[in-house]
Amino acid sequence: MAEARTERPRDKSRDASGNKRREGRLDTPQEVRRRLVKRPSMGEDAFGRFAETFARYMGTAQFLIWMTAVVVAWIVWNALAPAPLRFDDFPFIFLTLALSLQASYAAPLILLAQNRQEDRDRVIAEQDRRVAAQSQADMEFLAREMASLRMAVGEVATRDFLRSELRSLLDELDERDADPRTGADSPDPTGRPESRESPPQT
């Protein structure tokens, strides 16, 4: 008699290895792990300002003078002081290590300051480009407006043209008044022929 094999339904909450999967559910709060020691944090802007200040100070003559004075004092003390008081004999390995440590910290800070300066220069260059493009567009618009105004003014009678026309008309009237041969048959200065009235009939 064949035994009826019943296949158990596979539990979807378990994976292939049989371990129970932990599915994130909205009605179950997540476990929050509290750290015993709070991680120190510093704003990027604050650290960037510190890097710029440090890099700016390293590029001054004051830093070079102080560094030279410390190195010279270090070498003179460890070379001329009594043996029990010396802390870094020749070849001054501790001084070399200190200078190497200072250079290893100075290089990233200087690079960070340069990156911030490049970002500022990029923003300023973008603003200058926008201002230059806007200025060029305004200048082209003003040039087109001036050209259109010049064309419109060229079609309008100017003051000098009106004066010359009026002066020529006055000269012509003066000549006609001074000529005795011109009488009633002289045409009208305006160009219209004079109308002769017929005598009244009785």
C-alpha positions as CSV (number, residue, x, y, z in Angstrom):
1,M,0.0,0.0,0.0
2,A,1.5,3.2,-1.2
3,E,1.8,5.8,1.5
4,A,0.4,9.1,0.5
5,R,3.2,11.6,0.5
6,T,2.1,14.9,1.6
7,E,4.4,17.8,0.8
8,R,4.6,20.4,3.5
9,P,4.1,23.9,2.3
10,R,7.4,25.8,2.2
11,D,7.7,28.4,4.7
12,K,8.4,31.6,2.8
13,S,9.8,33.2,5.8
14,R,12.8,30.9,5.7
15,D,15.6,30.9,3.1
16,A,17.2,27.9,1.3
17,S,19.4,27.1,4.3
18,G,16.5,26.9,6.7
19,N,17.3,30.1,8.5
20,K,14.5,32.4,9.3
21,R,14.6,35.5,7.2
22,R,14.0,38.8,9.0
23,E,11.8,40.8,6.7
24,G,11.3,44.5,7.4
25,R,7.8,45.2,8.4
26,L,6.2,48.6,8.7
27,D,4.4,47.7,12.0
28,T,7.7,46.6,13.7
29,P,10.1,49.2,14.9
30,Q,13.7,48.7,13.9
31,E,16.4,48.0,16.4
32,V,18.5,51.1,17.1
33,R,22.0,50.5,18.4
34,R,23.2,53.1,20.7
35,R,26.9,53.7,20.8
36,L,28.6,54.1,24.1
37,V,31.1,56.5,22.7
38,K,29.8,59.3,20.5
39,R,31.7,59.7,17.3
40,P,33.3,63.1,17.0
41,S,32.1,65.1,14.1
42,M,33.2,68.4,12.5
43,G,31.5,70.3,9.8
44,E,33.2,70.3,6.4
45,D,33.0,74.1,6.2
46,A,34.7,74.5,9.6
47,F,37.5,72.1,8.7
48,G,37.9,73.7,5.3
49,R,38.3,77.1,6.9
50,F,40.9,75.7,9.3
51,A,42.8,74.2,6.4
52,E,42.8,77.5,4.5
53,T,44.0,79.4,7.6
54,F,46.8,76.8,8.1
55,A,47.8,76.9,4.5
56,R,47.7,80.7,4.4
57,Y,49.9,80.8,7.5
58,M,52.4,78.3,6.1
59,G,52.9,80.6,3.1
60,T,54.0,83.6,5.2
61,A,57.5,84.7,6.1
62,Q,56.6,84.5,9.8
63,F,56.2,80.8,9.6
64,L,59.5,80.3,7.8
65,I,61.3,82.5,10.3
66,W,59.8,80.6,13.3
67,M,60.5,77.2,11.7
68,T,64.1,78.2,10.9
69,A,64.6,79.4,14.5
70,V,63.3,76.2,16.0
71,V,65.4,74.0,13.7
72,V,68.6,76.0,14.4
73,A,67.9,76.0,18.2
74,W,67.3,72.3,18.1
75,I,70.5,71.5,16.3
76,V,72.6,73.9,18.4
77,W,71.2,72.6,21.7
78,N,71.8,68.9,20.8
79,A,75.3,69.6,19.4
80,L,76.7,71.9,22.1
81,A,74.7,71.1,25.2
82,P,76.1,68.7,27.8
83,A,75.5,65.0,27.0
84,P,73.0,64.3,29.8
85,L,70.8,67.3,28.6
86,R,70.7,66.2,24.9
87,F,67.5,64.5,23.7
88,D,68.3,64.1,20.0
89,D,72.0,63.4,19.2
90,F,73.4,63.5,15.7
91,P,72.1,62.6,13.1
92,F,69.0,64.2,14.7
93,I,66.6,61.4,13.9
94,F,63.8,62.9,16.1
95,L,64.1,66.2,14.3
96,T,63.8,64.5,10.9
97,L,60.8,62.6,12.1
98,A,59.1,65.8,13.4
99,L,59.7,67.5,10.1
100,S,58.4,64.6,8.1
101,L,55.2,64.4,10.3
102,Q,54.7,68.2,9.8
103,A,55.1,67.8,6.0
104,S,52.7,64.8,5.9
105,Y,50.0,66.8,7.6
106,A,50.7,70.0,5.7
107,A,50.3,68.5,2.3
108,P,46.7,67.3,2.6
109,L,45.7,70.6,4.3
110,I,47.2,72.6,1.5
111,L,45.5,70.4,-1.1
112,L,42.2,70.8,0.7
113,A,42.6,74.6,0.7
114,Q,43.5,74.5,-3.0
115,N,40.4,72.5,-3.8
116,R,38.2,75.0,-1.9
117,Q,39.8,77.9,-3.8
118,E,39.2,76.1,-7.1
119,D,35.6,75.6,-6.2
120,R,35.2,79.3,-5.5
121,D,37.0,80.2,-8.7
122,R,34.7,77.9,-10.6
123,V,31.6,79.6,-9.1
124,I,33.0,83.1,-9.8
125,A,33.9,82.1,-13.4
126,E,30.4,80.8,-13.9
127,Q,28.9,84.0,-12.5
128,D,31.2,86.1,-14.7
129,R,30.2,84.1,-17.8
130,R,26.6,84.7,-17.1
131,V,27.1,88.4,-16.5
132,A,29.1,88.6,-19.7
133,A,26.5,86.8,-21.7
134,Q,23.7,89.0,-20.3
135,S,25.8,92.1,-21.1
136,Q,26.4,91.0,-24.6
137,A,22.7,90.3,-25.1
138,D,21.8,93.8,-23.7
139,M,24.4,95.4,-26.0
140,E,23.0,93.6,-29.1
141,F,19.5,94.7,-28.1
142,L,20.6,98.3,-27.7
143,A,22.4,98.2,-31.0
144,R,19.3,96.9,-32.8
145,E,17.2,99.6,-31.1
146,M,19.7,102.3,-32.1
147,A,19.7,101.1,-35.7
148,S,15.9,101.1,-35.8
149,L,15.8,104.6,-34.3
150,R,18.4,105.9,-36.9
151,M,16.3,104.5,-39.7
152,A,13.1,106.1,-38.3
153,V,14.8,109.4,-37.8
154,G,16.2,109.4,-41.3
155,E,12.6,109.5,-42.7
156,V,11.6,112.5,-40.5
157,A,12.2,116.1,-41.6
158,T,14.9,117.6,-39.5
159,R,15.1,121.1,-38.1
160,D,17.8,122.1,-40.5
161,F,15.8,120.9,-43.5
162,L,12.8,122.9,-42.4
163,R,14.9,126.0,-41.9
164,S,16.4,125.7,-45.3
165,E,13.0,125.3,-46.9
166,L,11.5,128.2,-45.1
167,R,14.5,130.4,-45.9
168,S,14.3,129.6,-49.6
169,L,10.6,130.3,-49.6
170,L,11.1,133.7,-47.9
171,D,13.8,134.6,-50.3
172,E,11.5,133.8,-53.2
173,L,8.7,136.0,-51.7
174,D,11.2,138.8,-51.2
175,E,12.3,138.6,-54.8
176,R,8.8,138.8,-56.1
177,D,7.9,141.7,-53.9
178,A,11.0,143.6,-55.1
179,D,10.3,143.0,-58.8
180,P,8.1,145.9,-60.2
181,R,7.1,143.9,-63.3
182,T,5.3,141.4,-61.3
183,G,1.7,142.4,-60.9
184,A,-1.6,140.8,-60.5
185,D,-0.7,138.2,-63.2
186,S,2.1,136.8,-61.0
187,P,1.2,133.3,-59.8
188,D,0.6,132.6,-56.2
189,P,3.7,131.6,-54.3
190,T,2.0,128.6,-53.1
191,G,1.6,127.4,-56.7
192,R,-2.1,127.9,-57.1
193,P,-3.3,130.2,-60.0
194,E,-5.1,133.4,-58.9
195,S,-8.8,133.5,-59.7
196,R,-9.8,136.7,-61.6
197,E,-13.1,138.1,-60.5
198,S,-15.4,139.4,-63.3
199,P,-16.8,142.9,-62.9
200,P,-20.3,143.1,-61.7
201,Q,-22.9,143.5,-64.5
202,T,-25.3,146.4,-64.3
